[in-house]
């Protein structure tokens, strides 16, 4: 599940990701926890960005939107997604 989500984010939606955070940006999924009793899914991820100016405009709202879009593309049932993001700037 993690690999599929990262593949969608970093390969299929790479153009959108780079438009939001700069060329060479990517996302690494740390964990996915499904709490079926509460009908929630918790996704912890790390955003590696290359352009700080872009980050100031979108923060993690753009990456949250892309993750939600990928979740739907994977065909998982609509559950409440709780997204926990950490960010790190990388040099190319």
VOSE-713198 format. One record per atom (N, C-alpha, C, CB): residue number from 0; x, y, z. Coordinates in steps of 0.05 Angstrom, whole numbers, m for minus. Glycine has a CB too. Example, Ala and Ser with C-alpha at 12.3 -4.5 7.8 and 13.67 -1.06 7.14 Angstrom:
  nr      X      Y      Z
   0    264   m114    156
   0    246    m90    156
   0    264    m66    156
   0    226    m89    181
   1    257    m45    142
   1    273    m21    143
   1    258      1    157
   1    282    m12    114
//
This chain:
  nr      X      Y      Z
   0     16    m24      0
   0      0      0      0
   0     18     25      0
   0    m19      0     24
   1     39     25     17
   1     57     48     18
   1     71     52     m9
   1     78     44     40
   2     81     30    m21
   2     96     32    m46
   2     78     42    m68
   2    108      5    m53
   3     53     33    m69
   3     34     41    m90
   3     28     71    m87
   3      8     25    m88
   4     24     80    m63
   4     18    108    m58
   4     42    126    m65
   4     11    113    m28
   5     66    117    m58
   5     90    132    m65
   5     95    132    m95
   5    115    121    m51
   6     89    110   m109
   6     92    109   m138
   6     73    129   m151
   6     87     80   m148
   7     48    129   m143
   7     29    148   m154
   7     38    177   m149
   7      1    144   m142
   8     47    183   m125
   8     55    210   m118
   8     80    219   m134
   8     60    213    m89
   9    100    201   m134
   9    127    209   m144
   9    131    204   m174
   9    148    196   m128
  10    114    188   m186
  10    117    182   m214
  10     93    192   m231
  10    120    152   m218
  11     69    185   m223
  11     45    191   m239
  11     38    221   m236
  11     21    174   m230
  12     39    231   m211
  12     32    259   m206
  12     57    277   m202
  12     13    261   m182
  13     79    269   m214
  13    104    284   m210
  13    102    312   m219
  13    127    270   m224
  14     88    317   m241
  14     86    344   m252
  14     73    363   m232
  14     71    344   m279
  15     51    354   m220
  15     37    370   m200
  15     54    374   m175
  15     10    357   m192
  16     68    353   m167
  16     85    356   m143
  16    107    376   m148
  16     97    328   m136
  17    120    375   m171
  17    141    393   m178
  17    131    422   m181
  17    156    385   m203
  18    107    425   m191
  18     95    452   m194
  18     90    464   m166
  18     69    451   m209
  19     84    447   m147
  19     78    457   m119
  19    104    462   m103
  19     61    437   m105
  20    124    445   m106
  20    147    446    m88
  20    174    448   m102
  20    147    423    m70
  21    175    449   m128
  21    201    452   m142
  21    210    426   m154
  21    222    462   m123
  22    227    428   m175
  22    237    405   m189
  22    254    388   m171
  22    253    414   m214
  23    250    362   m171
  23    265    344   m154
  23    251    338   m128
  23    292    355   m149
  24    228    350   m123
  24    214    345    m97
  24    201    317    m98
  24    192    367    m93
  25    199    305    m75
  25    185    279    m73
  25    173    275    m45
  25    205    256    m79
  26    158    254    m43
  26    144    247    m18
  26    151    219    m10
  26    114    251    m20
  27    157    215     15
  27    163    189     26
  27    142    182     47
  27    192    187     38
  28    128    160     44
  28    107    152     63
  28    121    137     86
  28     85    134     49
  29    117    146    110
  29    129    133    133
  29    111    110    143
  29    133    153    156
  30     86    115    145
  30     68     94    155
  30     39    100    147
  30     70     91    186
  31     24     78    145
  31     m5     79    140
  31    m18     62    161
  31    m12     71    111
  32    m35     74    177
  32    m49     59    198
  32    m79     62    193
  32    m41     70    227
  33    m93     39    191
  33   m122     39    187
  33   m135     32    213
  33   m130     18    165
  34   m152     51    222
  34   m168     46    247
  34   m196     41    238
  34   m166     71    266
  35   m202     15    234
  35   m228      8    223
  35   m252     15    241
  35   m229    m21    216
  36   m247     14    267
  36   m268     19    286
  36   m278     48    284
  36   m259     14    314
  37   m259     67    280
  37   m266     95    277
  37   m270    103    247
  37   m245    113    290
  38   m265     84    229
  38   m267     89    200
  38   m248    112    192
  38   m296     96    193
  39   m223    110    202
  39   m203    130    196
  39   m178    117    186
  39   m197    147    221
  40   m163    131    170
  40   m137    122    161
  40   m117    144    167
  40   m137    115    130
  41    m95    137    180
  41    m74    157    187
  41    m50    152    169
  41    m66    154    218
  42    m42    172    154
  42    m19    170    137
  42      2    190    146
  42    m27    176    107
  43     25    180    153
  43     48    196    161
  43     67    197    138
  43     61    185    187
  44     75    221    130
  44     93    224    107
  44    113    247    110
  44     77    228     81
  45    134    246     94
  45    154    266     95
  45    156    279     67
  45    182    255    103
  46    155    305     66
  46    156    320     41
  46    185    331     38
  46    135    343     40
  47    198    323     16
  47    224    333     10
  47    221    354    m12
  47    244    310      1
  48    225    379     m6
  48    220    401    m25
  48    247    414    m34
  48    201    422    m14
  49    247    427    m57
  49    271    440    m67
  49    269    470    m70
  49    278    428    m93
  50    244    481    m69
  50    240    509    m72
  50    225    520    m49
  50    226    515    m99
  51    239    536    m32
  51    226    546     m8
  51    204    566    m14
  51    247    558     10
  52    207    581    m35
  52    187    601    m42
  52    160    588    m49
  52    196    618    m67
  53    161    565    m63
  53    137    550    m69
  53    125    539    m44
  53    143    527    m89
  54    142    530    m26
  54    132    519     m1
  54    116    539     15
  54    155    507     16
  55    127    564     16
  55    113    585     32
  55     85    591     21
  55    130    610     32
  56     82    587     m5
  56     56    592    m17
  56     36    570    m11
  56     58    596    m47
  57     44    545    m12
  57     26    523    m10
  57     28    507     16
  57     30    504    m33
  58     50    510     30
  58     55    494     54
  58     49    464     48
  58     38    504     79
  59     36    450     66
  59     30    422     61
  59      1    418     51
  59     34    406     86
  60    m13    439     45
  60    m40    436     35
  60    m41    422      8
  60    m54    464     33
  61    m22    429     m9
  61    m20    417    m36
  61    m14    388    m35
  61      1    431    m53
  62      5    380    m17
  62     12    352    m15
  62    m11    336     m3
  62     38    348      2
  63    m25    348     16
  63    m49    334     27
  63    m69    329      6
  63    m61    352     50
  64    m74    349    m12
  64    m93    345    m34
  64    m84    323    m52
  64    m96    372    m49
  65    m58    323    m59
  65    m48    302    m77
  65    m50    274    m65
  65    m19    307    m85
  66    m45    272    m39
  66    m48    246    m25
  66    m77    237    m25
  66    m37    248      4
  67    m95    255    m20
  67   m123    247    m21
  67   m132    238    m49
  67   m141    271    m12
  68   m121    252    m69
  68   m127    244    m97
  68   m116    216   m103
  68   m115    265   m116
  69    m92    211    m94
  69    m79    185    m99
  69    m95    163    m84
  69    m50    185    m90
  70   m104    169    m60
  70   m119    150    m44
  70   m144    141    m59
  70   m127    162    m17
  71   m158    161    m72
  71   m182    154    m87
  71   m174    139   m113
  71   m196    180    m95
  72   m152    146   m125
  72   m143    131   m149
  72   m137    102   m143
  72   m118    145   m161
  73   m127     97   m119
  73   m121     69   m111
  73   m146     53   m106
  73   m103     69    m86
  74   m169     66   m104
  74   m194     52   m101
  74   m201     44    m73
  74   m193     27   m117
  75   m188     56    m53
  75   m195     50    m25
  75   m221     64    m18
  75   m173     58     m6
  76   m236     52      1
  76   m262     64      8
  76   m257     92     20
  76   m277     46     28
  77   m278    108     17
  77   m276    135     29
  77   m277    133     59
  77   m299    153     18
  78   m255    139     71
  78   m253    140    100
  78   m242    167    107
  78   m235    117    112
  79   m243    174    132
  79   m231    200    140
  79   m201    196    140
  79   m242    208    168
  80   m187    213    125
  80   m158    212    124
  80   m147    233    144
  80   m147    218     95
  81   m128    223    160
  81   m113    241    178
  81    m85    241    168
  81   m115    232    209
  82    m75    264    159
  82    m49    266    147
  82    m29    280    165
  82    m51    280    119
  83     m7    267    171
  83     14    279    188
  83     39    283    170
  83     21    261    212
  84     47    308    168
  84     68    315    149
  84     92    327    164
  84     58    335    128
  85    116    319    155
  85    141    332    163
  85    154    341    137
  85    159    314    181
  86    170    362    138
  86    182    373    114
  86    212    376    117
  86    169    399    107
  87    226    372     95
  87    255    376     94
  87    264    387     67
  87    270    349    101
  88    280    407     68
  88    290    418     43
  88    314    402     34
  88    298    449     46
  89    315    396      8
  89    337    381     m4
  89    351    398    m25
  89    327    354    m16
  90    377    395    m28
  90    392    409    m49
  90    396    390    m72
  90    419    419    m38
  91    394    401    m96
  91    399    385   m120
  91    428    387   m129
  91    380    393   m143
//
